[in-house]
Amino acid sequence: MRREAEKRGLTLDIDSAGTGDWHIGDLPDPRARSTAKRHGLNASILRARQVTKTDFDRFTHIIALDRSHLKALNRMKPSHSTANVFMLMDAVPGREGNDVIDPYYGTAEGFETTWHDVEAGCKALATRVLDPLSPSTKG
């Protein structure tokens, strides 16, 4: 998302966090780092963190990659929060309601598939930020 925002001249506060605490402080999976590197990004500077209640005040949008994350995020969301919680693929016309597949237990090729899904979602979100009234980006 950072690359999409930069390409379009958008200044956005962007971060990534998990719903669980399993990997806090860890580097991304080596296969994820390798995939990112092939696409010109350095994921080795990233460290895992867990979503916190303050994220729902800090961010206007909290984006889940699958339905289980969406459910967890909605349970965590404080009642006073106005953050918009939704799934990434909901931003992609024709992909609404689809999960981004978690490639962790699969092969390295799964990380490429996930990369393309996330990239499509980020492009659609960046378009939505630039033109929130466009019929193709409502939702």
N, CA, C and O atoms as CSV, one atom per row, in Angstrom:
chain,resi,resn,atom,element,x,y,z
A,1,MET,N,N,0.826,-1.193,0.000
A,1,MET,CA,C,0.000,0.000,0.000
A,1,MET,C,C,0.866,1.251,0.000
A,1,MET,O,O,0.521,2.266,-0.606
A,2,ARG,N,N,1.994,1.158,0.690
A,2,ARG,CA,C,2.882,2.325,0.701
A,2,ARG,C,C,3.328,2.693,-0.714
A,2,ARG,O,O,3.375,3.871,-1.067
A,3,ARG,N,N,3.654,1.686,-1.517
A,3,ARG,CA,C,4.099,1.953,-2.890
A,3,ARG,C,C,2.967,2.558,-3.712
A,3,ARG,O,O,3.198,3.493,-4.478
A,4,GLU,N,N,1.763,2.049,-3.570
A,4,GLU,CA,C,0.613,2.612,-4.300
A,4,GLU,C,C,0.358,4.047,-3.880
A,4,GLU,O,O,0.101,4.906,-4.724
A,5,ALA,N,N,0.427,4.312,-2.594
A,5,ALA,CA,C,0.220,5.684,-2.106
A,5,ALA,C,C,1.287,6.617,-2.660
A,5,ALA,O,O,0.987,7.726,-3.102
A,6,GLU,N,N,2.528,6.162,-2.633
A,6,GLU,CA,C,3.631,6.984,-3.141
A,6,GLU,C,C,3.469,7.270,-4.633
A,6,GLU,O,O,3.658,8.405,-5.069
A,7,LYS,N,N,3.123,6.256,-5.412
A,7,LYS,CA,C,2.933,6.435,-6.859
A,7,LYS,C,C,1.891,7.499,-7.163
A,7,LYS,O,O,1.990,8.218,-8.158
A,8,ARG,N,N,0.885,7.592,-6.287
A,8,ARG,CA,C,-0.243,8.490,-6.539
A,8,ARG,C,C,-0.142,9.807,-5.778
A,8,ARG,O,O,-1.054,10.632,-5.835
A,9,GLY,N,N,0.964,10.005,-5.068
A,9,GLY,CA,C,1.159,11.247,-4.329
A,9,GLY,C,C,0.268,11.361,-3.102
A,9,GLY,O,O,-0.050,12.468,-2.666
A,10,LEU,N,N,-0.135,10.231,-2.544
A,10,LEU,CA,C,-0.990,10.234,-1.358
A,10,LEU,C,C,-0.140,10.182,-0.091
A,10,LEU,O,O,0.854,9.458,-0.036
A,11,THR,N,N,-0.524,10.936,0.909
A,11,THR,CA,C,0.125,10.878,2.210
A,11,THR,C,C,-0.826,10.152,3.144
A,11,THR,O,O,-1.838,10.706,3.573
A,12,LEU,N,N,-0.490,8.907,3.453
A,12,LEU,CA,C,-1.342,8.069,4.280
A,12,LEU,C,C,-0.544,7.495,5.438
A,12,LEU,O,O,0.650,7.232,5.300
A,13,ASP,N,N,-1.189,7.300,6.569
A,13,ASP,CA,C,-0.596,6.617,7.714
A,13,ASP,C,C,-0.913,5.132,7.533
A,13,ASP,O,O,-2.059,4.715,7.703
A,14,ILE,N,N,0.090,4.342,7.192
A,14,ILE,CA,C,-0.092,2.933,6.843
A,14,ILE,C,C,0.723,2.067,7.791
A,14,ILE,O,O,1.884,2.363,8.072
A,15,ASP,N,N,0.114,1.007,8.277
A,15,ASP,CA,C,0.820,0.051,9.115
A,15,ASP,C,C,0.220,-1.323,8.890
A,15,ASP,O,O,-0.841,-1.452,8.278
A,16,SER,N,N,0.892,-2.340,9.380
A,16,SER,CA,C,0.427,-3.708,9.241
A,16,SER,C,C,0.514,-4.384,10.599
A,16,SER,O,O,1.486,-4.200,11.332
A,17,ALA,N,N,-0.504,-5.165,10.932
A,17,ALA,CA,C,-0.514,-5.866,12.216
A,17,ALA,C,C,-1.369,-7.111,12.085
A,17,ALA,O,O,-2.250,-7.190,11.229
A,18,GLY,N,N,-1.101,-8.073,12.937
A,18,GLY,CA,C,-1.865,-9.307,12.949
A,18,GLY,C,C,-2.901,-9.308,14.059
A,18,GLY,O,O,-2.829,-8.512,14.995
A,19,THR,N,N,-3.856,-10.205,13.944
A,19,THR,CA,C,-4.880,-10.312,14.984
A,19,THR,C,C,-4.414,-11.191,16.137
A,19,THR,O,O,-4.993,-11.139,17.222
A,20,GLY,N,N,-3.386,-11.992,15.922
A,20,GLY,CA,C,-2.849,-12.856,16.968
A,20,GLY,C,C,-1.468,-12.410,17.388
A,20,GLY,O,O,-0.874,-11.522,16.777
A,21,ASP,N,N,-0.958,-13.037,18.440
A,21,ASP,CA,C,0.340,-12.640,18.991
A,21,ASP,C,C,1.467,-13.627,18.679
A,21,ASP,O,O,2.547,-13.536,19.261
A,22,TRP,N,N,1.223,-14.560,17.774
A,22,TRP,CA,C,2.163,-15.649,17.518
A,22,TRP,C,C,3.538,-15.201,17.055
A,22,TRP,O,O,4.531,-15.841,17.401
A,23,HIS,N,N,3.630,-14.134,16.292
A,23,HIS,CA,C,4.907,-13.789,15.664
A,23,HIS,C,C,5.410,-12.394,16.050
A,23,HIS,O,O,6.266,-11.839,15.362
A,24,ILE,N,N,4.897,-11.829,17.127
A,24,ILE,CA,C,5.289,-10.465,17.508
A,24,ILE,C,C,6.817,-10.329,17.520
A,24,ILE,O,O,7.521,-11.126,18.139
A,25,GLY,N,N,7.306,-9.309,16.826
A,25,GLY,CA,C,8.734,-9.026,16.765
A,25,GLY,C,C,9.494,-9.778,15.695
A,25,GLY,O,O,10.660,-9.481,15.437
A,26,ASP,N,N,8.849,-10.747,15.068
A,26,ASP,CA,C,9.524,-11.557,14.044
A,26,ASP,C,C,9.562,-10.849,12.696
A,26,ASP,O,O,8.733,-9.989,12.397
A,27,LEU,N,N,10.543,-11.234,11.897
A,27,LEU,CA,C,10.579,-10.842,10.486
A,27,LEU,C,C,9.453,-11.549,9.741
A,27,LEU,O,O,8.953,-12.572,10.210
A,28,PRO,N,N,9.047,-11.024,8.593
A,28,PRO,CA,C,8.106,-11.768,7.756
A,28,PRO,C,C,8.702,-13.124,7.357
A,28,PRO,O,O,9.920,-13.303,7.347
A,29,ASP,N,N,7.834,-14.058,7.034
A,29,ASP,CA,C,8.237,-15.375,6.556
A,29,ASP,C,C,9.285,-15.206,5.449
A,29,ASP,O,O,9.157,-14.303,4.622
A,30,PRO,N,N,10.324,-16.060,5.418
A,30,PRO,CA,C,11.348,-15.935,4.363
A,30,PRO,C,C,10.762,-15.967,2.953
A,30,PRO,O,O,11.268,-15.288,2.060
A,31,ARG,N,N,9.696,-16.752,2.742
A,31,ARG,CA,C,9.070,-16.805,1.411
A,31,ARG,C,C,8.386,-15.484,1.085
A,31,ARG,O,O,8.370,-15.066,-0.073
A,32,ALA,N,N,7.827,-14.829,2.080
A,32,ALA,CA,C,7.210,-13.511,1.868
A,32,ALA,C,C,8.288,-12.477,1.549
A,32,ALA,O,O,8.106,-11.637,0.668
A,33,ARG,N,N,9.397,-12.539,2.261
A,33,ARG,CA,C,10.496,-11.603,1.994
A,33,ARG,C,C,11.055,-11.805,0.597
A,33,ARG,O,O,11.376,-10.839,-0.095
A,34,SER,N,N,11.171,-13.054,0.183
A,34,SER,CA,C,11.678,-13.363,-1.155
A,34,SER,C,C,10.720,-12.850,-2.234
A,34,SER,O,O,11.150,-12.281,-3.237
A,35,THR,N,N,9.427,-13.058,-2.017
A,35,THR,CA,C,8.416,-12.569,-2.968
A,35,THR,C,C,8.465,-11.049,-3.060
A,35,THR,O,O,8.451,-10.491,-4.157
A,36,ALA,N,N,8.522,-10.383,-1.919
A,36,ALA,CA,C,8.596,-8.917,-1.905
A,36,ALA,C,C,9.843,-8.438,-2.652
A,36,ALA,O,O,9.781,-7.485,-3.429
A,37,LYS,N,N,10.953,-9.094,-2.416
A,37,LYS,CA,C,12.212,-8.701,-3.080
A,37,LYS,C,C,12.086,-8.820,-4.596
A,37,LYS,O,O,12.556,-7.949,-5.328
A,38,ARG,N,N,11.449,-9.906,-5.073
A,38,ARG,CA,C,11.252,-10.070,-6.525
A,38,ARG,C,C,10.408,-8.930,-7.105
A,38,ARG,O,O,10.510,-8.612,-8.289
A,39,HIS,N,N,9.583,-8.327,-6.262
A,39,HIS,CA,C,8.715,-7.234,-6.715
A,39,HIS,C,C,9.276,-5.863,-6.337
A,39,HIS,O,O,8.578,-4.853,-6.422
A,40,GLY,N,N,10.536,-5.840,-5.920
A,40,GLY,CA,C,11.215,-4.566,-5.685
A,40,GLY,C,C,11.002,-3.950,-4.317
A,40,GLY,O,O,11.251,-2.758,-4.139
A,41,LEU,N,N,10.552,-4.725,-3.350
A,41,LEU,CA,C,10.354,-4.192,-2.001
A,41,LEU,C,C,11.221,-4.951,-1.002
A,41,LEU,O,O,11.478,-6.144,-1.162
A,42,ASN,N,N,11.663,-4.245,0.020
A,42,ASN,CA,C,12.474,-4.844,1.079
A,42,ASN,C,C,11.598,-5.081,2.302
A,42,ASN,O,O,11.308,-4.142,3.044
A,43,ALA,N,N,11.175,-6.310,2.519
A,43,ALA,CA,C,10.335,-6.639,3.671
A,43,ALA,C,C,11.171,-6.974,4.903
A,43,ALA,O,O,10.621,-7.224,5.975
A,44,SER,N,N,12.497,-6.981,4.758
A,44,SER,CA,C,13.371,-7.324,5.883
A,44,SER,C,C,13.403,-6.241,6.955
A,44,SER,O,O,13.911,-6.471,8.052
A,45,ILE,N,N,12.870,-5.077,6.649
A,45,ILE,CA,C,12.835,-3.994,7.646
A,45,ILE,C,C,11.576,-4.075,8.515
A,45,ILE,O,O,11.437,-3.319,9.477
A,46,LEU,N,N,10.663,-4.986,8.180
A,46,LEU,CA,C,9.399,-5.109,8.898
A,46,LEU,C,C,9.506,-6.082,10.064
A,46,LEU,O,O,10.294,-7.028,10.035
A,47,ARG,N,N,8.693,-5.829,11.097
A,47,ARG,CA,C,8.582,-6.729,12.233
A,47,ARG,C,C,7.097,-6.874,12.562
A,47,ARG,O,O,6.330,-5.915,12.478
A,48,ALA,N,N,6.717,-8.075,12.931
A,48,ALA,CA,C,5.312,-8.344,13.242
A,48,ALA,C,C,4.899,-7.652,14.542
A,48,ALA,O,O,5.670,-7.558,15.497
A,49,ARG,N,N,3.667,-7.178,14.541
A,49,ARG,CA,C,3.058,-6.640,15.752
A,49,ARG,C,C,1.598,-7.054,15.758
A,49,ARG,O,O,1.069,-7.500,14.740
A,50,GLN,N,N,0.950,-6.909,16.895
A,50,GLN,CA,C,-0.454,-7.272,17.020
A,50,GLN,C,C,-1.309,-6.019,17.017
A,50,GLN,O,O,-0.899,-4.982,17.538
A,51,VAL,N,N,-2.492,-6.110,16.436
A,51,VAL,CA,C,-3.466,-5.018,16.457
A,51,VAL,C,C,-3.776,-4.680,17.915
A,51,VAL,O,O,-3.899,-5.566,18.760
A,52,THR,N,N,-3.898,-3.378,18.190
A,52,THR,CA,C,-4.269,-2.917,19.532
A,52,THR,C,C,-5.535,-2.078,19.448
A,52,THR,O,O,-5.916,-1.628,18.368
A,53,LYS,N,N,-6.176,-1.872,20.569
A,53,LYS,CA,C,-7.394,-1.048,20.600
A,53,LYS,C,C,-7.096,0.373,20.135
A,53,LYS,O,O,-7.965,1.013,19.544
A,54,THR,N,N,-5.894,0.883,20.384
A,54,THR,CA,C,-5.558,2.243,19.951
A,54,THR,C,C,-5.498,2.361,18.434
A,54,THR,O,O,-5.645,3.459,17.897
A,55,ASP,N,N,-5.283,1.244,17.729
A,55,ASP,CA,C,-5.291,1.283,16.264
A,55,ASP,C,C,-6.653,1.754,15.742
A,55,ASP,O,O,-6.732,2.373,14.681
A,56,PHE,N,N,-7.706,1.466,16.476
A,56,PHE,CA,C,-9.047,1.838,16.037
A,56,PHE,C,C,-9.308,3.331,16.207
A,56,PHE,O,O,-10.281,3.854,15.665
A,57,ASP,N,N,-8.446,4.023,16.958
A,57,ASP,CA,C,-8.492,5.480,17.054
A,57,ASP,C,C,-7.499,6.114,16.087
A,57,ASP,O,O,-7.748,7.188,15.540
A,58,ARG,N,N,-6.374,5.441,15.885
A,58,ARG,CA,C,-5.302,5.967,15.024
A,58,ARG,C,C,-5.678,5.936,13.547
A,58,ARG,O,O,-5.366,6.867,12.805
A,59,PHE,N,N,-6.352,4.860,13.114
A,59,PHE,CA,C,-6.624,4.660,11.694
A,59,PHE,C,C,-8.102,4.834,11.366
A,59,PHE,O,O,-8.975,4.502,12.168
A,60,THR,N,N,-8.363,5.358,10.177
A,60,THR,CA,C,-9.755,5.492,9.714
A,60,THR,C,C,-10.244,4.203,9.071
A,60,THR,O,O,-11.448,3.957,8.997
A,61,HIS,N,N,-9.303,3.377,8.605
A,61,HIS,CA,C,-9.632,2.112,7.950
A,61,HIS,C,C,-8.771,1.005,8.547
A,61,HIS,O,O,-7.553,1.140,8.656
A,62,ILE,N,N,-9.415,-0.080,8.927
A,62,ILE,CA,C,-8.736,-1.283,9.415
A,62,ILE,C,C,-9.138,-2.386,8.443
A,62,ILE,O,O,-10.321,-2.696,8.307
A,63,ILE,N,N,-8.166,-2.971,7.775
A,63,ILE,CA,C,-8.468,-3.862,6.652
A,63,ILE,C,C,-8.037,-5.292,6.965
A,63,ILE,O,O,-6.883,-5.557,7.303
A,64,ALA,N,N,-8.985,-6.191,6.844
A,64,ALA,CA,C,-8.744,-7.619,7.086
A,64,ALA,C,C,-8.465,-8.322,5.767
A,64,ALA,O,O,-8.960,-7.915,4.716
A,65,LEU,N,N,-7.667,-9.384,5.834
A,65,LEU,CA,C,-7.390,-10.154,4.627
A,65,LEU,C,C,-8.334,-11.332,4.460
A,65,LEU,O,O,-8.467,-11.870,3.361
A,66,ASP,N,N,-8.990,-11.738,5.540
A,66,ASP,CA,C,-9.962,-12.828,5.409
A,66,ASP,C,C,-11.071,-12.674,6.448
A,66,ASP,O,O,-11.010,-11.821,7.334
A,67,ARG,N,N,-12.083,-13.526,6.309
A,67,ARG,CA,C,-13.262,-13.427,7.180
A,67,ARG,C,C,-12.941,-13.673,8.645
A,67,ARG,O,O,-13.550,-13.053,9.517
A,68,SER,N,N,-11.994,-14.569,8.939
A,68,SER,CA,C,-11.659,-14.816,10.344
A,68,SER,C,C,-11.007,-13.579,10.969
A,68,SER,O,O,-11.256,-13.260,12.132
A,69,HIS,N,N,-10.175,-12.889,10.193
A,69,HIS,CA,C,-9.570,-11.651,10.690
A,69,HIS,C,C,-10.629,-10.562,10.841
A,69,HIS,O,O,-10.606,-9.799,11.807
A,70,LEU,N,N,-11.548,-10.491,9.895
A,70,LEU,CA,C,-12.621,-9.502,9.977
A,70,LEU,C,C,-13.433,-9.698,11.252
A,70,LEU,O,O,-13.747,-8.737,11.955
A,71,LYS,N,N,-13.765,-10.939,11.538
A,71,LYS,CA,C,-14.535,-11.254,12.746
A,71,LYS,C,C,-13.747,-10.856,13.997
A,71,LYS,O,O,-14.301,-10.246,14.912
A,72,ALA,N,N,-12.465,-11.196,14.037
A,72,ALA,CA,C,-11.617,-10.853,15.185
A,72,ALA,C,C,-11.506,-9.340,15.352
A,72,ALA,O,O,-11.588,-8.829,16.469
A,73,LEU,N,N,-11.320,-8.623,14.244
A,73,LEU,CA,C,-11.200,-7.165,14.310
A,73,LEU,C,C,-12.497,-6.523,14.784
A,73,LEU,O,O,-12.466,-5.583,15.579
A,74,ASN,N,N,-13.617,-7.009,14.315
A,74,ASN,CA,C,-14.899,-6.453,14.763
A,74,ASN,C,C,-15.138,-6.726,16.244
A,74,ASN,O,O,-15.770,-5.917,16.924
A,75,ARG,N,N,-14.642,-7.859,16.756
A,75,ARG,CA,C,-14.747,-8.137,18.199
A,75,ARG,C,C,-13.851,-7.190,18.996
A,75,ARG,O,O,-14.209,-6.776,20.099
A,76,MET,N,N,-12.695,-6.849,18.445
A,76,MET,CA,C,-11.741,-5.976,19.141
A,76,MET,C,C,-12.135,-4.501,19.085
A,76,MET,O,O,-11.743,-3.719,19.951
A,77,LYS,N,N,-12.901,-4.127,18.079
A,77,LYS,CA,C,-13.213,-2.714,17.834
A,77,LYS,C,C,-13.970,-2.112,19.017
A,77,LYS,O,O,-15.041,-2.595,19.384
A,78,PRO,N,N,-13.413,-1.058,19.611
A,78,PRO,CA,C,-14.117,-0.384,20.710
A,78,PRO,C,C,-15.430,0.240,20.216
A,78,PRO,O,O,-15.533,0.657,19.062
A,79,SER,N,N,-16.409,0.296,21.086
A,79,SER,CA,C,-17.732,0.805,20.694
A,79,SER,C,C,-17.683,2.257,20.225
A,79,SER,O,O,-18.514,2.663,19.413
A,80,HIS,N,N,-16.732,3.042,20.714
A,80,HIS,CA,C,-16.640,4.454,20.324
A,80,HIS,C,C,-15.923,4.664,18.983
A,80,HIS,O,O,-15.952,5.766,18.435
A,81,SER,N,N,-15.293,3.632,18.462
A,81,SER,CA,C,-14.465,3.781,17.258
A,81,SER,C,C,-15.316,4.034,16.012
A,81,SER,O,O,-16.378,3.441,15.819
A,82,THR,N,N,-14.812,4.926,15.188
A,82,THR,CA,C,-15.456,5.186,13.898
A,82,THR,C,C,-14.658,4.580,12.745
A,82,THR,O,O,-14.961,4.829,11.578
A,83,ALA,N,N,-13.639,3.785,13.072
A,83,ALA,CA,C,-12.823,3.148,12.028
A,83,ALA,C,C,-13.697,2.242,11.169
A,83,ALA,O,O,-14.557,1.523,11.678
A,84,ASN,N,N,-13.464,2.287,9.875
A,84,ASN,CA,C,-14.173,1.449,8.913
A,84,ASN,C,C,-13.409,0.131,8.803
A,84,ASN,O,O,-12.272,0.109,8.332
A,85,VAL,N,N,-14.032,-0.972,9.238
A,85,VAL,CA,C,-13.392,-2.292,9.212
A,85,VAL,C,C,-14.005,-3.093,8.073
A,85,VAL,O,O,-15.220,-3.283,8.027
A,86,PHE,N,N,-13.170,-3.561,7.156
A,86,PHE,CA,C,-13.672,-4.321,6.010
A,86,PHE,C,C,-12.575,-5.217,5.457
A,86,PHE,O,O,-11.416,-5.119,5.860
A,87,MET,N,N,-12.950,-6.088,4.536
A,87,MET,CA,C,-11.979,-6.989,3.908
A,87,MET,C,C,-11.337,-6.319,2.697
A,87,MET,O,O,-11.993,-5.577,1.965
A,88,LEU,N,N,-10.064,-6.586,2.497
A,88,LEU,CA,C,-9.308,-5.975,1.400
A,88,LEU,C,C,-9.957,-6.222,0.048
A,88,LEU,O,O,-10.097,-5.294,-0.748
A,89,MET,N,N,-10.352,-7.447,-0.220
A,89,MET,CA,C,-10.882,-7.765,-1.541
A,89,MET,C,C,-12.250,-7.117,-1.790
A,89,MET,O,O,-12.714,-7.097,-2.930
A,90,ASP,N,N,-12.899,-6.589,-0.755
A,90,ASP,CA,C,-14.143,-5.845,-0.958
A,90,ASP,C,C,-13.915,-4.594,-1.794
A,90,ASP,O,O,-14.856,-4.057,-2.379
A,91,ALA,N,N,-12.675,-4.128,-1.853
A,91,ALA,CA,C,-12.342,-2.935,-2.640
A,91,ALA,C,C,-12.164,-3.253,-4.121
A,91,ALA,O,O,-12.133,-2.346,-4.953
A,92,VAL,N,N,-12.047,-4.537,-4.452
A,92,VAL,CA,C,-11.778,-4.950,-5.831
A,92,VAL,C,C,-13.081,-5.385,-6.497
A,92,VAL,O,O,-13.677,-6.385,-6.096
A,93,PRO,N,N,-13.526,-4.645,-7.507
A,93,PRO,CA,C,-14.780,-5.025,-8.172
A,93,PRO,C,C,-14.754,-6.478,-8.642
A,93,PRO,O,O,-13.808,-6.917,-9.295
A,94,GLY,N,N,-15.805,-7.210,-8.299
A,94,GLY,CA,C,-15.913,-8.607,-8.671
A,94,GLY,C,C,-15.260,-9.568,-7.686
A,94,GLY,O,O,-15.406,-10.782,-7.822
A,95,ARG,N,N,-14.542,-9.043,-6.695
A,95,ARG,CA,C,-13.860,-9.895,-5.703
A,95,ARG,C,C,-14.427,-9.699,-4.300
A,95,ARG,O,O,-13.887,-10.229,-3.329
A,96,GLU,N,N,-15.522,-8.931,-4.195
A,96,GLU,CA,C,-16.117,-8.633,-2.904
A,96,GLU,C,C,-16.421,-9.925,-2.140
A,96,GLU,O,O,-16.948,-10.884,-2.705
A,97,GLY,N,N,-16.081,-9.933,-0.847
A,97,GLY,CA,C,-16.336,-11.092,-0.015
A,97,GLY,C,C,-15.280,-12.175,-0.098
A,97,GLY,O,O,-15.327,-13.138,0.668
A,98,ASN,N,N,-14.322,-12.041,-1.013
A,98,ASN,CA,C,-13.271,-13.052,-1.153
A,98,ASN,C,C,-12.180,-12.849,-0.113
A,98,ASN,O,O,-11.820,-11.718,0.215
A,99,ASP,N,N,-11.661,-13.956,0.400
A,99,ASP,CA,C,-10.500,-13.916,1.281
A,99,ASP,C,C,-9.233,-13.812,0.447
A,99,ASP,O,O,-9.185,-14.283,-0.690
A,100,VAL,N,N,-8.209,-13.190,1.021
A,100,VAL,CA,C,-6.858,-13.325,0.500
A,100,VAL,C,C,-6.348,-14.616,1.132
A,100,VAL,O,O,-6.365,-14.761,2.355
A,101,ILE,N,N,-5.905,-15.534,0.318
A,101,ILE,CA,C,-5.473,-16.836,0.814
A,101,ILE,C,C,-4.189,-16.698,1.627
A,101,ILE,O,O,-3.239,-16.042,1.198
A,102,ASP,N,N,-4.170,-17.320,2.797
A,102,ASP,CA,C,-2.976,-17.341,3.642
A,102,ASP,C,C,-2.046,-18.432,3.118
A,102,ASP,O,O,-2.382,-19.614,3.191
A,103,PRO,N,N,-0.884,-18.052,2.592
A,103,PRO,CA,C,0.002,-19.047,1.980
A,103,PRO,C,C,0.934,-19.748,2.968
A,103,PRO,O,O,1.738,-20.583,2.555
A,104,TYR,N,N,0.849,-19.435,4.245
A,104,TYR,CA,C,1.824,-19.880,5.240
A,104,TYR,C,C,2.076,-21.383,5.221
A,104,TYR,O,O,3.228,-21.811,5.290
A,105,TYR,N,N,1.027,-22.189,5.129
A,105,TYR,CA,C,1.201,-23.647,5.183
A,105,TYR,C,C,1.372,-24.281,3.808
A,105,TYR,O,O,1.419,-25.506,3.694
A,106,GLY,N,N,1.465,-23.468,2.773
A,106,GLY,CA,C,1.613,-23.992,1.422
A,106,GLY,C,C,3.023,-23.822,0.891
A,106,GLY,O,O,3.997,-23.754,1.642
A,107,THR,N,N,3.097,-23.756,-0.411
A,107,THR,CA,C,4.391,-23.631,-1.090
A,107,THR,C,C,4.738,-22.168,-1.332
A,107,THR,O,O,3.929,-21.273,-1.088
A,108,ALA,N,N,5.940,-21.944,-1.810
A,108,ALA,CA,C,6.390,-20.586,-2.118
A,108,ALA,C,C,5.510,-19.930,-3.182
A,108,ALA,O,O,5.337,-18.711,-3.175
A,109,GLU,N,N,4.954,-20.728,-4.097
A,109,GLU,CA,C,4.101,-20.177,-5.158
A,109,GLU,C,C,2.859,-19.495,-4.570
A,109,GLU,O,O,2.344,-18.537,-5.147
A,110,GLY,N,N,2.389,-19.980,-3.447
A,110,GLY,CA,C,1.229,-19.364,-2.803
A,110,GLY,C,C,1.482,-17.926,-2.393
A,110,GLY,O,O,0.557,-17.113,-2.373
A,111,PHE,N,N,2.722,-17.605,-2.065
A,111,PHE,CA,C,3.059,-16.239,-1.691
A,111,PHE,C,C,2.947,-15.300,-2.884
A,111,PHE,O,O,2.623,-14.123,-2.728
A,112,GLU,N,N,3.216,-15.824,-4.071
A,112,GLU,CA,C,3.059,-15.023,-5.290
A,112,GLU,C,C,1.578,-14.725,-5.536
A,112,GLU,O,O,1.219,-13.599,-5.878
A,113,THR,N,N,0.728,-15.725,-5.364
A,113,THR,CA,C,-0.718,-15.529,-5.520
A,113,THR,C,C,-1.221,-14.488,-4.521
A,113,THR,O,O,-1.978,-13.583,-4.874
A,114,THR,N,N,-0.791,-14.632,-3.277
A,114,THR,CA,C,-1.186,-13.677,-2.240
A,114,THR,C,C,-0.687,-12.279,-2.590
A,114,THR,O,O,-1.408,-11.298,-2.406
A,115,TRP,N,N,0.536,-12.185,-3.092
A,115,TRP,CA,C,1.086,-10.894,-3.497
A,115,TRP,C,C,0.163,-10.211,-4.510
A,115,TRP,O,O,-0.157,-9.030,-4.376
A,116,HIS,N,N,-0.251,-10.959,-5.510
A,116,HIS,CA,C,-1.086,-10.371,-6.567
A,116,HIS,C,C,-2.456,-9.948,-6.030
A,116,HIS,O,O,-2.988,-8.917,-6.441
A,117,ASP,N,N,-3.021,-10.724,-5.128
A,117,ASP,CA,C,-4.300,-10.336,-4.526
A,117,ASP,C,C,-4.153,-9.055,-3.702
A,117,ASP,O,O,-4.965,-8.137,-3.816
A,118,VAL,N,N,-3.124,-9.005,-2.884
A,118,VAL,CA,C,-2.900,-7.821,-2.048
A,118,VAL,C,C,-2.598,-6.610,-2.924
A,118,VAL,O,O,-3.075,-5.509,-2.644
A,119,GLU,N,N,-1.822,-6.799,-3.967
A,119,GLU,CA,C,-1.511,-5.700,-4.882
A,119,GLU,C,C,-2.788,-5.166,-5.544
A,119,GLU,O,O,-2.968,-3.954,-5.654
A,120,ALA,N,N,-3.659,-6.058,-5.979
A,120,ALA,CA,C,-4.934,-5.632,-6.589
A,120,ALA,C,C,-5.775,-4.864,-5.579
A,120,ALA,O,O,-6.384,-3.848,-5.916
A,121,GLY,N,N,-5.808,-5.347,-4.345
A,121,GLY,CA,C,-6.557,-4.657,-3.297
A,121,GLY,C,C,-5.997,-3.288,-2.994
A,121,GLY,O,O,-6.753,-2.333,-2.815
A,122,CYS,N,N,-4.684,-3.177,-2.934
A,122,CYS,CA,C,-4.045,-1.886,-2.649
A,122,CYS,C,C,-4.285,-0.881,-3.775
A,122,CYS,O,O,-4.531,0.297,-3.514
A,123,LYS,N,N,-4.213,-1.340,-5.017
A,123,LYS,CA,C,-4.500,-0.453,-6.148
A,123,LYS,C,C,-5.945,0.045,-6.082
A,123,LYS,O,O,-6.209,1.224,-6.317
A,124,ALA,N,N,-6.869,-0.845,-5.767
A,124,ALA,CA,C,-8.276,-0.458,-5.670
A,124,ALA,C,C,-8.497,0.511,-4.511
A,124,ALA,O,O,-9.258,1.469,-4.640
A,125,LEU,N,N,-7.839,0.267,-3.388
A,125,LEU,CA,C,-7.965,1.187,-2.251
A,125,LEU,C,C,-7.387,2.556,-2.573
A,125,LEU,O,O,-7.984,3.576,-2.229
A,126,ALA,N,N,-6.234,2.591,-3.228
A,126,ALA,CA,C,-5.625,3.870,-3.597
A,126,ALA,C,C,-6.536,4.641,-4.542
A,126,ALA,O,O,-6.652,5.862,-4.437
A,127,THR,N,N,-7.176,3.940,-5.455
A,127,THR,CA,C,-8.131,4.588,-6.361
A,127,THR,C,C,-9.304,5.153,-5.571
A,127,THR,O,O,-9.772,6.257,-5.846
A,128,ARG,N,N,-9.772,4.396,-4.597
A,128,ARG,CA,C,-10.887,4.839,-3.758
A,128,ARG,C,C,-10.524,6.111,-3.001
A,128,ARG,O,O,-11.356,7.008,-2.869
A,129,VAL,N,N,-9.292,6.200,-2.503
A,129,VAL,CA,C,-8.845,7.380,-1.770
A,129,VAL,C,C,-8.801,8.586,-2.697
A,129,VAL,O,O,-9.180,9.689,-2.302
A,130,LEU,N,N,-8.337,8.378,-3.936
A,130,LEU,CA,C,-8.242,9.478,-4.892
A,130,LEU,C,C,-9.603,9.933,-5.392
A,130,LEU,O,O,-9.820,11.127,-5.601
A,131,ASP,N,N,-10.519,8.996,-5.586
A,131,ASP,CA,C,-11.819,9.318,-6.158
A,131,ASP,C,C,-12.907,8.542,-5.407
A,131,ASP,O,O,-13.456,7.581,-5.947
A,132,PRO,N,N,-13.229,8.946,-4.158
A,132,PRO,CA,C,-14.146,8.177,-3.345
A,132,PRO,C,C,-15.575,8.125,-3.884
A,132,PRO,O,O,-16.361,7.303,-3.412
A,133,LEU,N,N,-15.938,8.951,-4.836
A,133,LEU,CA,C,-17.299,8.957,-5.363
A,133,LEU,C,C,-17.435,8.174,-6.669
A,133,LEU,O,O,-18.535,8.030,-7.203
A,134,SER,N,N,-16.323,7.675,-7.173
A,134,SER,CA,C,-16.361,6.905,-8.410
A,134,SER,C,C,-17.236,5.679,-8.251
A,134,SER,O,O,-17.121,4.973,-7.250
A,135,PRO,N,N,-18.115,5.405,-9.215
A,135,PRO,CA,C,-18.999,4.231,-9.100
A,135,PRO,C,C,-18.234,2.921,-8.925
A,135,PRO,O,O,-18.728,2.003,-8.270
A,136,SER,N,N,-17.048,2.823,-9.495
A,136,SER,CA,C,-16.290,1.572,-9.382
A,136,SER,C,C,-15.592,1.437,-8.045
A,136,SER,O,O,-15.024,0.384,-7.756
A,137,THR,N,N,-15.618,2.476,-7.221
A,137,THR,CA,C,-14.919,2.399,-5.931
A,137,THR,C,C,-15.853,2.619,-4.748
A,137,THR,O,O,-15.380,2.748,-3.619
A,138,LYS,N,N,-17.148,2.665,-4.969
A,138,LYS,CA,C,-18.070,2.827,-3.828
A,138,LYS,C,C,-18.082,1.566,-3.015
A,138,LYS,O,O,-17.857,0.473,-3.536
A,139,GLY,N,N,-18.346,1.717,-1.725
A,139,GLY,CA,C,-18.485,0.525,-0.894
A,139,GLY,C,C,-17.929,0.669,0.450
A,139,GLY,O,O,-17.986,-0.270,1.245
